[in-house]
């Protein structure tokens, strides 16, 4: 039997639309995000998933539920699938973070440097290593 793992990112939230960093804030889907979840579900349901696992955050759970409703499979919730806790950055835009915590070194801003290098600024949040360790 061939097994396949398909990863589906949640639909758009109002925070995504405003370029706000969500981290583990429990933001819901926007109208567009709900439409994206339904569209993705229509495509993925044809793959006949045997299991659907979601983080407990509403945006992820609602996206997973759109798929589960179409293929009559329950959604298992696992907190370890949450996004990285961004500490002081949660709820801020990338520009706001870059303004309050300028990055030393090459230009480009703190958030860009963090995504590119994984170096951890002092933001009282979860490290990328710790976030990755949750899902091993």
Residue, then its C-alpha position, 0 to 999 in steps of 0.5 A: x500500500x502506498x501511503x501519502x502525507x499531504x500538508x494543507x496550510x490554513x486559509x487566509x485570516x484577517x491577520x494574514x491579509x493585514x500582514x500581521x504575525x499570528x503565531x499562536x494567537x487563535x485567529x479565525x478564517x476570513x471570508x476568503x479563507x473560508x472559500x479557500x478551505x472549501x476549494x482545497x477540500x474539494x480537491x483533496x477529498x478526491x484523494x480519499x484521506x484516511x485521517x485528518x489531523x489539525x492543530x487546535x487553533x481555530x483557523x487550522x481546525x476550520x480548514x481541516x473541518x472543510x475537508x472532513x465534512x466532504x470525506x466523512x472523516x473525523x478531525x484529530x486535534x494535536x496541539x503540537x501542530x501549532x505555529x511557532x509562538x512568536x512572543x512579543x511579535x504576535x499581533x504585530x505587522x512585520x514593519x512594526x517588528x522591524x521598527x521596534x527591534x532593528x536587526x544588526x547586520x545586513x539590511x532587510x529587517x529583523x523578521x526577514x533575518x529571522x526567517x532566513x537564518x533562524x537566529x533568535x532575537x530576544x522576543x520572549x517567544x518560542x525558538x524555531x528549534x523548539x517549534x520543530x521539536x514539537x513535531x518529531 
